[in-house]
Amino acid sequence: MKRQIFTVILLVSMVLSLVIIACTPTAPVPISTPIKTSIPQATTAPSQSALTPQDAEWNKVIEATKAEG
């Protein structure tokens, strides 16, 4: 009987210890570099020479549709 009580007390104390350890908050990890939250916006449109061939073709399609109305 004493052995059963000792075993139950031991198991309960182990479970409580695990619960306490699991619920303990951890310290936040410091960030060495700041995180950028803003995305830089382009101030000017790219020139025709900076466009890829696909972009140039697409611009021609857009201009043709504008000409048609």
mmCIF file of the N, C-alpha and C atoms, coordinates in Angstrom:
data_MODEL
# 
_entry.id   MODEL 
# 
loop_
_atom_site.group_PDB 
_atom_site.id 
_atom_site.type_symbol 
_atom_site.label_atom_id 
_atom_site.label_alt_id 
_atom_site.label_comp_id 
_atom_site.label_asym_id 
_atom_site.label_entity_id 
_atom_site.label_seq_id 
_atom_site.pdbx_PDB_ins_code 
_atom_site.Cartn_x 
_atom_site.Cartn_y 
_atom_site.Cartn_z 
_atom_site.occupancy 
_atom_site.B_iso_or_equiv 
_atom_site.pdbx_formal_charge 
_atom_site.auth_seq_id 
_atom_site.auth_comp_id 
_atom_site.auth_asym_id 
_atom_site.auth_atom_id 
_atom_site.pdbx_PDB_model_num 
ATOM 1   N N  . MET A 1 1  ? 0.823   -1.191 0.000   1.00 0.00 ? 1  MET A N  1 
ATOM 2   C CA . MET A 1 1  ? 0.000   0.000  0.000   1.00 0.00 ? 1  MET A CA 1 
ATOM 3   C C  . MET A 1 1  ? 0.873   1.264  0.000   1.00 0.00 ? 1  MET A C  1 
ATOM 4   N N  . LYS A 1 2  ? 1.907   1.284  0.833   1.00 0.00 ? 2  LYS A N  1 
ATOM 5   C CA . LYS A 1 2  ? 2.791   2.448  0.883   1.00 0.00 ? 2  LYS A CA 1 
ATOM 6   C C  . LYS A 1 2  ? 3.537   2.608  -0.428  1.00 0.00 ? 2  LYS A C  1 
ATOM 7   N N  . ARG A 1 3  ? 3.862   1.485  -1.045  1.00 0.00 ? 3  ARG A N  1 
ATOM 8   C CA . ARG A 1 3  ? 4.585   1.542  -2.313  1.00 0.00 ? 3  ARG A CA 1 
ATOM 9   C C  . ARG A 1 3  ? 3.690   2.132  -3.398  1.00 0.00 ? 3  ARG A C  1 
ATOM 10  N N  . GLN A 1 4  ? 2.423   1.820  -3.433  1.00 0.00 ? 4  GLN A N  1 
ATOM 11  C CA . GLN A 1 4  ? 1.486   2.356  -4.414  1.00 0.00 ? 4  GLN A CA 1 
ATOM 12  C C  . GLN A 1 4  ? 1.315   3.871  -4.225  1.00 0.00 ? 4  GLN A C  1 
ATOM 13  N N  . ILE A 1 5  ? 1.206   4.299  -2.987  1.00 0.00 ? 5  ILE A N  1 
ATOM 14  C CA . ILE A 1 5  ? 1.070   5.733  -2.708  1.00 0.00 ? 5  ILE A CA 1 
ATOM 15  C C  . ILE A 1 5  ? 2.328   6.469  -3.149  1.00 0.00 ? 5  ILE A C  1 
ATOM 16  N N  . PHE A 1 6  ? 3.479   5.897  -2.854  1.00 0.00 ? 6  PHE A N  1 
ATOM 17  C CA . PHE A 1 6  ? 4.744   6.502  -3.263  1.00 0.00 ? 6  PHE A CA 1 
ATOM 18  C C  . PHE A 1 6  ? 4.816   6.588  -4.789  1.00 0.00 ? 6  PHE A C  1 
ATOM 19  N N  . THR A 1 7  ? 4.386   5.553  -5.502  1.00 0.00 ? 7  THR A N  1 
ATOM 20  C CA . THR A 1 7  ? 4.420   5.534  -6.971  1.00 0.00 ? 7  THR A CA 1 
ATOM 21  C C  . THR A 1 7  ? 3.476   6.599  -7.542  1.00 0.00 ? 7  THR A C  1 
ATOM 22  N N  . VAL A 1 8  ? 2.284   6.723  -6.966  1.00 0.00 ? 8  VAL A N  1 
ATOM 23  C CA . VAL A 1 8  ? 1.329   7.721  -7.432  1.00 0.00 ? 8  VAL A CA 1 
ATOM 24  C C  . VAL A 1 8  ? 1.871   9.126  -7.192  1.00 0.00 ? 8  VAL A C  1 
ATOM 25  N N  . ILE A 1 9  ? 2.427   9.375  -6.030  1.00 0.00 ? 9  ILE A N  1 
ATOM 26  C CA . ILE A 1 9  ? 2.997   10.692 -5.721  1.00 0.00 ? 9  ILE A CA 1 
ATOM 27  C C  . ILE A 1 9  ? 4.155   11.002 -6.666  1.00 0.00 ? 9  ILE A C  1 
ATOM 28  N N  . LEU A 1 10 ? 4.974   10.017 -6.935  1.00 0.00 ? 10 LEU A N  1 
ATOM 29  C CA . LEU A 1 10 ? 6.101   10.204 -7.847  1.00 0.00 ? 10 LEU A CA 1 
ATOM 30  C C  . LEU A 1 10 ? 5.604   10.541 -9.251  1.00 0.00 ? 10 LEU A C  1 
ATOM 31  N N  . LEU A 1 11 ? 4.618   9.811  -9.749  1.00 0.00 ? 11 LEU A N  1 
ATOM 32  C CA . LEU A 1 11 ? 4.094   10.065 -11.092 1.00 0.00 ? 11 LEU A CA 1 
ATOM 33  C C  . LEU A 1 11 ? 3.418   11.436 -11.186 1.00 0.00 ? 11 LEU A C  1 
ATOM 34  N N  . VAL A 1 12 ? 2.657   11.798 -10.169 1.00 0.00 ? 12 VAL A N  1 
ATOM 35  C CA . VAL A 1 12 ? 1.994   13.094 -10.168 1.00 0.00 ? 12 VAL A CA 1 
ATOM 36  C C  . VAL A 1 12 ? 3.025   14.218 -10.147 1.00 0.00 ? 12 VAL A C  1 
ATOM 37  N N  . SER A 1 13 ? 4.068   14.068 -9.365  1.00 0.00 ? 13 SER A N  1 
ATOM 38  C CA . SER A 1 13 ? 5.096   15.111 -9.304  1.00 0.00 ? 13 SER A CA 1 
ATOM 39  C C  . SER A 1 13 ? 5.849   15.220 -10.636 1.00 0.00 ? 13 SER A C  1 
ATOM 40  N N  . MET A 1 14 ? 6.060   14.105 -11.306 1.00 0.00 ? 14 MET A N  1 
ATOM 41  C CA . MET A 1 14 ? 6.734   14.138 -12.605 1.00 0.00 ? 14 MET A CA 1 
ATOM 42  C C  . MET A 1 14 ? 5.856   14.835 -13.647 1.00 0.00 ? 14 MET A C  1 
ATOM 43  N N  . VAL A 1 15 ? 4.557   14.531 -13.637 1.00 0.00 ? 15 VAL A N  1 
ATOM 44  C CA . VAL A 1 15 ? 3.648   15.164 -14.587 1.00 0.00 ? 15 VAL A CA 1 
ATOM 45  C C  . VAL A 1 15 ? 3.572   16.660 -14.329 1.00 0.00 ? 15 VAL A C  1 
ATOM 46  N N  . LEU A 1 16 ? 3.459   17.049 -13.082 1.00 0.00 ? 16 LEU A N  1 
ATOM 47  C CA . LEU A 1 16 ? 3.418   18.474 -12.751 1.00 0.00 ? 16 LEU A CA 1 
ATOM 48  C C  . LEU A 1 16 ? 4.706   19.175 -13.165 1.00 0.00 ? 16 LEU A C  1 
ATOM 49  N N  . SER A 1 17 ? 5.832   18.524 -12.969 1.00 0.00 ? 17 SER A N  1 
ATOM 50  C CA . SER A 1 17 ? 7.113   19.112 -13.379 1.00 0.00 ? 17 SER A CA 1 
ATOM 51  C C  . SER A 1 17 ? 7.146   19.338 -14.891 1.00 0.00 ? 17 SER A C  1 
ATOM 52  N N  . LEU A 1 18 ? 6.668   18.357 -15.663 1.00 0.00 ? 18 LEU A N  1 
ATOM 53  C CA . LEU A 1 18 ? 6.646   18.508 -17.115 1.00 0.00 ? 18 LEU A CA 1 
ATOM 54  C C  . LEU A 1 18 ? 5.702   19.618 -17.552 1.00 0.00 ? 18 LEU A C  1 
ATOM 55  N N  . VAL A 1 19 ? 4.558   19.740 -16.897 1.00 0.00 ? 19 VAL A N  1 
ATOM 56  C CA . VAL A 1 19 ? 3.609   20.802 -17.233 1.00 0.00 ? 19 VAL A CA 1 
ATOM 57  C C  . VAL A 1 19 ? 4.214   22.164 -16.938 1.00 0.00 ? 19 VAL A C  1 
ATOM 58  N N  . ILE A 1 20 ? 4.872   22.296 -15.810 1.00 0.00 ? 20 ILE A N  1 
ATOM 59  C CA . ILE A 1 20 ? 5.488   23.579 -15.441 1.00 0.00 ? 20 ILE A CA 1 
ATOM 60  C C  . ILE A 1 20 ? 6.590   23.945 -16.426 1.00 0.00 ? 20 ILE A C  1 
ATOM 61  N N  . ILE A 1 21 ? 7.396   22.955 -16.802 1.00 0.00 ? 21 ILE A N  1 
ATOM 62  C CA . ILE A 1 21 ? 8.485   23.214 -17.754 1.00 0.00 ? 21 ILE A CA 1 
ATOM 63  C C  . ILE A 1 21 ? 7.916   23.589 -19.118 1.00 0.00 ? 21 ILE A C  1 
ATOM 64  N N  . ALA A 1 22 ? 6.862   22.913 -19.540 1.00 0.00 ? 22 ALA A N  1 
ATOM 65  C CA . ALA A 1 22 ? 6.285   23.183 -20.859 1.00 0.00 ? 22 ALA A CA 1 
ATOM 66  C C  . ALA A 1 22 ? 5.608   24.547 -20.906 1.00 0.00 ? 22 ALA A C  1 
ATOM 67  N N  . CYS A 1 23 ? 5.078   25.014 -19.812 1.00 0.00 ? 23 CYS A N  1 
ATOM 68  C CA . CYS A 1 23 ? 4.342   26.282 -19.794 1.00 0.00 ? 23 CYS A CA 1 
ATOM 69  C C  . CYS A 1 23 ? 5.213   27.488 -19.476 1.00 0.00 ? 23 CYS A C  1 
ATOM 70  N N  . THR A 1 24 ? 6.458   27.278 -19.158 1.00 0.00 ? 24 THR A N  1 
ATOM 71  C CA . THR A 1 24 ? 7.360   28.377 -18.840 1.00 0.00 ? 24 THR A CA 1 
ATOM 72  C C  . THR A 1 24 ? 7.686   29.146 -20.115 1.00 0.00 ? 24 THR A C  1 
ATOM 73  N N  . PRO A 1 25 ? 7.496   30.464 -20.130 1.00 0.00 ? 25 PRO A N  1 
ATOM 74  C CA . PRO A 1 25 ? 7.796   31.228 -21.345 1.00 0.00 ? 25 PRO A CA 1 
ATOM 75  C C  . PRO A 1 25 ? 9.302   31.262 -21.601 1.00 0.00 ? 25 PRO A C  1 
ATOM 76  N N  . THR A 1 26 ? 9.644   31.263 -22.865 1.00 0.00 ? 26 THR A N  1 
ATOM 77  C CA . THR A 1 26 ? 11.057  31.324 -23.233 1.00 0.00 ? 26 THR A CA 1 
ATOM 78  C C  . THR A 1 26 ? 11.435  32.772 -23.499 1.00 0.00 ? 26 THR A C  1 
ATOM 79  N N  . ALA A 1 27 ? 12.698  33.064 -23.403 1.00 0.00 ? 27 ALA A N  1 
ATOM 80  C CA . ALA A 1 27 ? 13.196  34.415 -23.667 1.00 0.00 ? 27 ALA A CA 1 
ATOM 81  C C  . ALA A 1 27 ? 13.167  34.657 -25.169 1.00 0.00 ? 27 ALA A C  1 
ATOM 82  N N  . PRO A 1 28 ? 12.798  35.841 -25.624 1.00 0.00 ? 28 PRO A N  1 
ATOM 83  C CA . PRO A 1 28 ? 12.789  36.111 -27.055 1.00 0.00 ? 28 PRO A CA 1 
ATOM 84  C C  . PRO A 1 28 ? 14.211  36.120 -27.617 1.00 0.00 ? 28 PRO A C  1 
ATOM 85  N N  . VAL A 1 29 ? 14.327  35.657 -28.835 1.00 0.00 ? 29 VAL A N  1 
ATOM 86  C CA . VAL A 1 29 ? 15.621  35.614 -29.500 1.00 0.00 ? 29 VAL A CA 1 
ATOM 87  C C  . VAL A 1 29 ? 15.911  36.997 -30.058 1.00 0.00 ? 29 VAL A C  1 
ATOM 88  N N  . PRO A 1 30 ? 17.055  37.589 -29.700 1.00 0.00 ? 30 PRO A N  1 
ATOM 89  C CA . PRO A 1 30 ? 17.360  38.923 -30.229 1.00 0.00 ? 30 PRO A CA 1 
ATOM 90  C C  . PRO A 1 30 ? 17.642  38.868 -31.724 1.00 0.00 ? 30 PRO A C  1 
ATOM 91  N N  . ILE A 1 31 ? 17.185  39.887 -32.418 1.00 0.00 ? 31 ILE A N  1 
ATOM 92  C CA . ILE A 1 31 ? 17.397  39.976 -33.856 1.00 0.00 ? 31 ILE A CA 1 
ATOM 93  C C  . ILE A 1 31 ? 18.616  40.858 -34.079 1.00 0.00 ? 31 ILE A C  1 
ATOM 94  N N  . SER A 1 32 ? 19.580  40.330 -34.832 1.00 0.00 ? 32 SER A N  1 
ATOM 95  C CA . SER A 1 32 ? 20.825  41.068 -35.016 1.00 0.00 ? 32 SER A CA 1 
ATOM 96  C C  . SER A 1 32 ? 20.670  42.208 -36.020 1.00 0.00 ? 32 SER A C  1 
ATOM 97  N N  . THR A 1 33 ? 19.802  42.054 -37.022 1.00 0.00 ? 33 THR A N  1 
ATOM 98  C CA . THR A 1 33 ? 19.608  43.108 -38.001 1.00 0.00 ? 33 THR A CA 1 
ATOM 99  C C  . THR A 1 33 ? 18.144  43.530 -37.986 1.00 0.00 ? 33 THR A C  1 
ATOM 100 N N  . PRO A 1 34 ? 17.872  44.804 -38.165 1.00 0.00 ? 34 PRO A N  1 
ATOM 101 C CA . PRO A 1 34 ? 16.475  45.251 -38.174 1.00 0.00 ? 34 PRO A CA 1 
ATOM 102 C C  . PRO A 1 34 ? 15.745  44.732 -39.410 1.00 0.00 ? 34 PRO A C  1 
ATOM 103 N N  . ILE A 1 35 ? 14.464  44.500 -39.265 1.00 0.00 ? 35 ILE A N  1 
ATOM 104 C CA . ILE A 1 35 ? 13.647  44.004 -40.358 1.00 0.00 ? 35 ILE A CA 1 
ATOM 105 C C  . ILE A 1 35 ? 13.046  45.195 -41.097 1.00 0.00 ? 35 ILE A C  1 
ATOM 106 N N  . LYS A 1 36 ? 13.187  45.209 -42.401 1.00 0.00 ? 36 LYS A N  1 
ATOM 107 C CA . LYS A 1 36 ? 12.608  46.277 -43.204 1.00 0.00 ? 36 LYS A CA 1 
ATOM 108 C C  . LYS A 1 36 ? 11.134  45.952 -43.424 1.00 0.00 ? 36 LYS A C  1 
ATOM 109 N N  . THR A 1 37 ? 10.286  46.911 -43.119 1.00 0.00 ? 37 THR A N  1 
ATOM 110 C CA . THR A 1 37 ? 8.857   46.683 -43.287 1.00 0.00 ? 37 THR A CA 1 
ATOM 111 C C  . THR A 1 37 ? 8.296   47.396 -44.503 1.00 0.00 ? 37 THR A C  1 
ATOM 112 N N  . SER A 1 38 ? 9.024   48.327 -45.063 1.00 0.00 ? 38 SER A N  1 
ATOM 113 C CA . SER A 1 38 ? 8.519   49.049 -46.232 1.00 0.00 ? 38 SER A CA 1 
ATOM 114 C C  . SER A 1 38 ? 9.238   48.564 -47.483 1.00 0.00 ? 38 SER A C  1 
ATOM 115 N N  . ILE A 1 39 ? 8.493   48.578 -48.567 1.00 0.00 ? 39 ILE A N  1 
ATOM 116 C CA . ILE A 1 39 ? 9.052   48.178 -49.855 1.00 0.00 ? 39 ILE A CA 1 
ATOM 117 C C  . ILE A 1 39 ? 9.347   49.456 -50.638 1.00 0.00 ? 39 ILE A C  1 
ATOM 118 N N  . PRO A 1 40 ? 10.577  49.615 -51.111 1.00 0.00 ? 40 PRO A N  1 
ATOM 119 C CA . PRO A 1 40 ? 10.888  50.840 -51.850 1.00 0.00 ? 40 PRO A CA 1 
ATOM 120 C C  . PRO A 1 40 ? 10.078  50.897 -53.145 1.00 0.00 ? 40 PRO A C  1 
ATOM 121 N N  . GLN A 1 41 ? 9.544   52.066 -53.454 1.00 0.00 ? 41 GLN A N  1 
ATOM 122 C CA . GLN A 1 41 ? 8.741   52.256 -54.649 1.00 0.00 ? 41 GLN A CA 1 
ATOM 123 C C  . GLN A 1 41 ? 9.599   52.914 -55.728 1.00 0.00 ? 41 GLN A C  1 
ATOM 124 N N  . ALA A 1 42 ? 9.359   52.508 -56.951 1.00 0.00 ? 42 ALA A N  1 
ATOM 125 C CA . ALA A 1 42 ? 10.067  53.109 -58.070 1.00 0.00 ? 42 ALA A CA 1 
ATOM 126 C C  . ALA A 1 42 ? 9.546   54.526 -58.273 1.00 0.00 ? 42 ALA A C  1 
ATOM 127 N N  . THR A 1 43 ? 10.449  55.462 -58.469 1.00 0.00 ? 43 THR A N  1 
ATOM 128 C CA . THR A 1 43 ? 10.034  56.855 -58.627 1.00 0.00 ? 43 THR A CA 1 
ATOM 129 C C  . THR A 1 43 ? 9.806   57.218 -60.083 1.00 0.00 ? 43 THR A C  1 
ATOM 130 N N  . THR A 1 44 ? 10.472  56.519 -61.000 1.00 0.00 ? 44 THR A N  1 
ATOM 131 C CA . THR A 1 44 ? 10.295  56.816 -62.417 1.00 0.00 ? 44 THR A CA 1 
ATOM 132 C C  . THR A 1 44 ? 10.015  55.521 -63.170 1.00 0.00 ? 44 THR A C  1 
ATOM 133 N N  . ALA A 1 45 ? 9.385   55.662 -64.308 1.00 0.00 ? 45 ALA A N  1 
ATOM 134 C CA . ALA A 1 45 ? 9.112   54.501 -65.154 1.00 0.00 ? 45 ALA A CA 1 
ATOM 135 C C  . ALA A 1 45 ? 10.406  54.089 -65.841 1.00 0.00 ? 45 ALA A C  1 
ATOM 136 N N  . PRO A 1 46 ? 10.575  52.811 -66.122 1.00 0.00 ? 46 PRO A N  1 
ATOM 137 C CA . PRO A 1 46 ? 11.797  52.375 -66.800 1.00 0.00 ? 46 PRO A CA 1 
ATOM 138 C C  . PRO A 1 46 ? 11.811  52.888 -68.233 1.00 0.00 ? 46 PRO A C  1 
ATOM 139 N N  . SER A 1 47 ? 12.998  53.194 -68.712 1.00 0.00 ? 47 SER A N  1 
ATOM 140 C CA . SER A 1 47 ? 13.132  53.691 -70.076 1.00 0.00 ? 47 SER A CA 1 
ATOM 141 C C  . SER A 1 47 ? 12.923  52.528 -71.050 1.00 0.00 ? 47 SER A C  1 
ATOM 142 N N  . GLN A 1 48 ? 12.735  52.865 -72.308 1.00 0.00 ? 48 GLN A N  1 
ATOM 143 C CA . GLN A 1 48 ? 12.504  51.828 -73.313 1.00 0.00 ? 48 GLN A CA 1 
ATOM 144 C C  . GLN A 1 48 ? 13.692  50.878 -73.415 1.00 0.00 ? 48 GLN A C  1 
ATOM 145 N N  . SER A 1 49 ? 14.910  51.379 -73.182 1.00 0.00 ? 49 SER A N  1 
ATOM 146 C CA . SER A 1 49 ? 16.083  50.513 -73.290 1.00 0.00 ? 49 SER A CA 1 
ATOM 147 C C  . SER A 1 49 ? 16.165  49.530 -72.115 1.00 0.00 ? 49 SER A C  1 
ATOM 148 N N  . ALA A 1 50 ? 15.530  49.875 -70.983 1.00 0.00 ? 50 ALA A N  1 
ATOM 149 C CA . ALA A 1 50 ? 15.580  49.000 -69.821 1.00 0.00 ? 50 ALA A CA 1 
ATOM 150 C C  . ALA A 1 50 ? 14.510  47.917 -69.880 1.00 0.00 ? 50 ALA A C  1 
ATOM 151 N N  . LEU A 1 51 ? 13.584  48.007 -70.835 1.00 0.00 ? 51 LEU A N  1 
ATOM 152 C CA . LEU A 1 51 ? 12.518  47.023 -70.937 1.00 0.00 ? 51 LEU A CA 1 
ATOM 153 C C  . LEU A 1 51 ? 13.017  45.752 -71.605 1.00 0.00 ? 51 LEU A C  1 
ATOM 154 N N  . THR A 1 52 ? 12.438  44.643 -71.209 1.00 0.00 ? 52 THR A N  1 
ATOM 155 C CA . THR A 1 52 ? 12.758  43.377 -71.865 1.00 0.00 ? 52 THR A CA 1 
ATOM 156 C C  . THR A 1 52 ? 12.024  43.325 -73.190 1.00 0.00 ? 52 THR A C  1 
ATOM 157 N N  . PRO A 1 53 ? 12.406  42.445 -74.085 1.00 0.00 ? 53 PRO A N  1 
ATOM 158 C CA . PRO A 1 53 ? 11.704  42.347 -75.375 1.00 0.00 ? 53 PRO A CA 1 
ATOM 159 C C  . PRO A 1 53 ? 10.211  42.040 -75.196 1.00 0.00 ? 53 PRO A C  1 
ATOM 160 N N  . GLN A 1 54 ? 9.865   41.254 -74.201 1.00 0.00 ? 54 GLN A N  1 
ATOM 161 C CA . GLN A 1 54 ? 8.458   40.942 -73.960 1.00 0.00 ? 54 GLN A CA 1 
ATOM 162 C C  . GLN A 1 54 ? 7.697   42.191 -73.523 1.00 0.00 ? 54 GLN A C  1 
ATOM 163 N N  . ASP A 1 55 ? 8.323   43.005 -72.681 1.00 0.00 ? 55 ASP A N  1 
ATOM 164 C CA . ASP A 1 55 ? 7.684   44.241 -72.231 1.00 0.00 ? 55 ASP A CA 1 
ATOM 165 C C  . ASP A 1 55 ? 7.483   45.204 -73.396 1.00 0.00 ? 55 ASP A C  1 
ATOM 166 N N  . ALA A 1 56 ? 8.470   45.291 -74.275 1.00 0.00 ? 56 ALA A N  1 
ATOM 167 C CA . ALA A 1 56 ? 8.366   46.182 -75.426 1.00 0.00 ? 56 ALA A CA 1 
ATOM 168 C C  . ALA A 1 56 ? 7.224   45.736 -76.330 1.00 0.00 ? 56 ALA A C  1 
ATOM 169 N N  . GLU A 1 57 ? 7.107   44.437 -76.550 1.00 0.00 ? 57 GLU A N  1 
ATOM 170 C CA . GLU A 1 57 ? 6.007   43.913 -77.374 1.00 0.00 ? 57 GLU A CA 1 
ATOM 171 C C  . GLU A 1 57 ? 4.669   44.192 -76.718 1.00 0.00 ? 57 GLU A C  1 
ATOM 172 N N  . TRP A 1 58 ? 4.584   44.024 -75.428 1.00 0.00 ? 58 TRP A N  1 
ATOM 173 C CA . TRP A 1 58 ? 3.330   44.260 -74.709 1.00 0.00 ? 58 TRP A CA 1 
ATOM 174 C C  . TRP A 1 58 ? 2.941   45.742 -74.789 1.00 0.00 ? 58 TRP A C  1 
ATOM 175 N N  . ASN A 1 59 ? 3.941   46.618 -74.693 1.00 0.00 ? 59 ASN A N  1 
ATOM 176 C CA . ASN A 1 59 ? 3.655   48.055 -74.820 1.00 0.00 ? 59 ASN A CA 1 
ATOM 177 C C  . ASN A 1 59 ? 3.110   48.386 -76.208 1.00 0.00 ? 59 ASN A C  1 
ATOM 178 N N  . LYS A 1 60 ? 3.611   47.687 -77.238 1.00 0.00 ? 60 LYS A N  1 
ATOM 179 C CA . LYS A 1 60 ? 3.091   47.893 -78.592 1.00 0.00 ? 60 LYS A CA 1 
ATOM 180 C C  . LYS A 1 60 ? 1.634   47.454 -78.677 1.00 0.00 ? 60 LYS A C  1 
ATOM 181 N N  . VAL A 1 61 ? 1.292   46.358 -78.013 1.00 0.00 ? 61 VAL A N  1 
ATOM 182 C CA . VAL A 1 61 ? -0.088  45.869 -78.020 1.00 0.00 ? 61 VAL A CA 1 
ATOM 183 C C  . VAL A 1 61 ? -0.982  46.876 -77.329 1.00 0.00 ? 61 VAL A C  1 
ATOM 184 N N  . ILE A 1 62 ? -0.539  47.415 -76.209 1.00 0.00 ? 62 ILE A N  1 
ATOM 185 C CA . ILE A 1 62 ? -1.330  48.396 -75.461 1.00 0.00 ? 62 ILE A CA 1 
ATOM 186 C C  . ILE A 1 62 ? -1.554  49.654 -76.310 1.00 0.00 ? 62 ILE A C  1 
ATOM 187 N N  . GLU A 1 63 ? -0.483  50.127 -76.969 1.00 0.00 ? 63 GLU A N  1 
ATOM 188 C CA . GLU A 1 63 ? -0.616  51.306 -77.816 1.00 0.00 ? 63 GLU A CA 1 
ATOM 189 C C  . GLU A 1 63 ? -1.578  51.060 -78.983 1.00 0.00 ? 63 GLU A C  1 
ATOM 190 N N  . ALA A 1 64 ? -1.544  49.855 -79.562 1.00 0.00 ? 64 ALA A N  1 
ATOM 191 C CA . ALA A 1 64 ? -2.443  49.529 -80.671 1.00 0.00 ? 64 ALA A CA 1 
ATOM 192 C C  . ALA A 1 64 ? -3.897  49.512 -80.202 1.00 0.00 ? 64 ALA A C  1 
ATOM 193 N N  . THR A 1 65 ? -4.144  48.987 -79.001 1.00 0.00 ? 65 THR A N  1 
ATOM 194 C CA . THR A 1 65 ? -5.525  48.967 -78.499 1.00 0.00 ? 65 THR A CA 1 
ATOM 195 C C  . THR A 1 65 ? -6.001  50.374 -78.176 1.00 0.00 ? 65 THR A C  1 
ATOM 196 N N  . LYS A 1 66 ? -5.120  51.233 -77.714 1.00 0.00 ? 66 LYS A N  1 
ATOM 197 C CA . LYS A 1 66 ? -5.503  52.621 -77.455 1.00 0.00 ? 66 LYS A CA 1 
ATOM 198 C C  . LYS A 1 66 ? -5.843  53.337 -78.761 1.00 0.00 ? 66 LYS A C  1 
ATOM 199 N N  . ALA A 1 67 ? -5.092  53.008 -79.835 1.00 0.00 ? 67 ALA A N  1 
ATOM 200 C CA . ALA A 1 67 ? -5.327  53.630 -81.129 1.00 0.00 ? 67 ALA A CA 1 
ATOM 201 C C  . ALA A 1 67 ? -6.680  53.194 -81.697 1.00 0.00 ? 67 ALA A C  1 
ATOM 202 N N  . GLU A 1 68 ? -7.073  51.949 -81.438 1.00 0.00 ? 68 GLU A N  1 
ATOM 203 C CA . GLU A 1 68 ? -8.365  51.460 -81.919 1.00 0.00 ? 68 GLU A CA 1 
ATOM 204 C C  . GLU A 1 68 ? -9.520  52.098 -81.162 1.00 0.00 ? 68 GLU A C  1 
ATOM 205 N N  . GLY A 1 69 ? -9.300  52.427 -79.939 1.00 0.00 ? 69 GLY A N  1 
ATOM 206 C CA . GLY A 1 69 ? -10.342 53.077 -79.133 1.00 0.00 ? 69 GLY A CA 1 
ATOM 207 C C  . GLY A 1 69 ? -11.045 52.048 -78.364 1.00 0.00 ? 69 GLY A C  1 
# 
